[in-house]
Amino acid sequence: MSRTTSTTINDLRRLAEQATNLARAIRAAGDRLRRTDDEPTRRAGFRLDEAVSAADRVTGELITTADYLTRIANRGTCAADWGLCPEHGNTLAGSGGRSWCQRIGCRRRWDHDRAGLPCTEPAAYQVRDTAGGETLLCTGHANDARQRLIGARLTPITTGRKR
């Protein structure tokens, strides 16, 4: 992980902690207003509930971004910049920052946008296209390339170990 990425992740986590503290402080101010005897003063604090919700959303977005950066920094050796189901390939659907395989019978689910982030699987094939380009891909991406790239040549990566 690069120093810049690591620093950014730490900064985002600190900002998330500050946003959490801000939400707590706003909530406390609203509670104080609700306990006052003066009706107009109590009513004046109605926007504070929305402010707490906004601070909570900020916290969530900061934490999610830090988590995504951590996943990107620790990605696998597959060169694909998008994820897939490691068994079924390009079959992911997602909503609300979560992903799942759409293949009937597959119960794989992820609590993040797997399709929108770089692949975390280990490279298993060297893939060459007809123009001479080559890349390392995991089994799922290599199988997808075999179906989509006309003339693609897939060569399994050997680990160098004798059997």
C-alpha positions in Angstrom: 0.0 0.0 0.0 1.4 3.4 -0.9 2.2 5.9 1.7 -0.3 8.4 0.2 -3.1 5.8 0.2 -2.4 4.7 3.8 -2.4 8.4 4.9 -5.6 9.0 3.1 -7.3 6.0 4.7 -6.2 7.1 8.1 -7.4 10.7 7.4 -10.8 9.4 6.3 -11.1 7.3 9.5 -10.2 10.3 11.6 -12.8 12.4 9.8 -15.4 9.7 10.3 -14.6 9.8 14.1 -15.0 13.6 14.0 -18.3 13.3 12.2 -19.5 10.7 14.8 -18.6 13.1 17.5 -20.4 16.0 15.7 -23.6 13.9 15.5 -23.3 13.1 19.2 -22.9 16.8 20.0 -25.8 17.8 17.8 -28.0 15.1 19.4 -27.1 16.4 22.9 -28.0 20.0 21.9 -31.3 18.8 20.5 -32.0 16.8 23.7 -31.3 20.0 25.8 -33.8 22.0 23.7 -36.4 19.3 24.0 -36.2 19.5 27.8 -36.7 23.2 28.1 -39.9 24.6 29.4 -40.2 27.3 26.7 -42.4 25.9 23.8 -40.9 28.2 21.0 -37.4 27.2 22.1 -38.3 23.5 21.9 -39.8 23.9 18.4 -36.7 25.8 17.2 -34.6 22.7 17.4 -36.6 20.6 14.9 -33.8 20.8 12.2 -31.3 19.2 14.6 -32.7 15.7 13.9 -32.0 16.2 10.2 -28.5 17.5 11.1 -27.8 14.4 13.1 -28.9 12.2 10.2 -26.6 14.2 7.8 -23.6 13.8 10.1 -24.4 10.0 10.4 -24.5 9.8 6.5 -21.2 11.6 6.3 -19.7 9.1 8.8 -20.9 6.2 6.7 -19.6 7.6 3.4 -16.2 8.3 4.9 -15.9 4.8 6.4 -17.1 3.1 3.2 -14.5 5.1 1.2 -11.8 4.1 3.6 -12.9 0.5 3.3 -12.9 0.6 -0.5 -9.4 2.2 -0.6 -8.2 -0.6 1.7 -9.7 -3.2 -0.6 -8.1 -1.6 -3.6 -4.7 -1.4 -1.9 -4.8 -5.0 -0.9 -6.2 -6.3 -4.2 -5.3 -9.7 -5.6 -2.9 -10.3 -8.5 -5.7 -10.4 -11.1 -5.3 -7.3 -13.3 -9.1 -6.7 -13.8 -10.4 -3.5 -12.4 -13.8 -5.0 -11.6 -14.8 -8.0 -9.5 -16.9 -11.0 -10.3 -18.2 -14.2 -8.7 -15.0 -16.4 -8.4 -17.0 -19.5 -9.4 -19.5 -18.2 -12.0 -17.7 -15.2 -13.5 -19.5 -12.1 -14.8 -22.8 -12.7 -13.0 -22.8 -10.0 -10.3 -25.7 -7.7 -9.5 -25.7 -5.1 -6.8 -27.6 -2.5 -5.0 -27.0 -0.3 -1.9 -23.3 -1.0 -1.9 -23.8 -4.8 -1.7 -23.3 -7.4 -4.4 -24.4 -11.0 -5.1 -24.1 -13.6 -7.8 -27.2 -14.0 -9.9 -26.5 -17.6 -10.9 -29.3 -19.8 -9.6 -28.1 -21.8 -6.6 -25.1 -19.6 -5.9 -25.4 -18.1 -2.5 -22.4 -15.8 -2.7 -22.9 -12.3 -1.4 -20.6 -9.5 -0.5 -21.2 -6.5 1.8 -19.5 -4.2 -0.7 -19.7 -3.2 -4.4 -17.6 -6.1 -5.6 -18.3 -5.4 -9.3 -17.2 -1.8 -8.9 -13.9 -2.5 -7.2 -10.8 -4.2 -8.6 -10.7 -8.0 -8.5 -9.3 -9.5 -5.3 -8.7 -13.0 -6.7 -5.2 -14.4 -7.5 -4.1 -14.5 -11.1 -4.3 -18.0 -12.6 -3.8 -17.3 -16.3 -1.8 -15.2 -18.7 -4.2 -13.9 -21.3 -3.0 -12.7 -24.7 -5.1 -11.0 -27.3 -4.7 -11.0 -31.1 -3.0 -7.5 -31.0 -0.2 -8.9 -28.7 -1.5 -7.4 -25.5 -1.2 -9.6 -22.4 -2.4 -9.5 -18.8 -2.7 -11.7 -15.8 -6.2 -12.7 -14.8 -7.9 -14.9 -12.3 -9.8 -18.0 -13.4 -13.2 -16.2 -13.5 -11.9 -13.3 -15.6 -9.9 -15.6 -17.8 -13.0 -17.7 -18.5 -14.9 -14.4 -19.3 -12.1 -13.3 -21.6 -12.2 -16.7 -23.4 -15.9 -16.1 -24.2 -15.6 -12.4 -25.1 -12.2 -11.9 -26.7 -12.0 -13.4 -30.2 -8.7 -15.2 -30.5 -7.7 -14.9 -26.9 -5.0 -17.3 -25.8 -5.0 -18.4 -22.2 -2.0 -19.9 -20.6 -2.2 -21.3 -17.0 0.4 -19.7 -14.7 2.7 -22.3 -13.2 4.0 -21.8 -9.7 7.3 -23.4 -10.4 6.7 -26.2 -7.9 7.3 -29.8 -9.0 4.5 -32.3 -8.5 
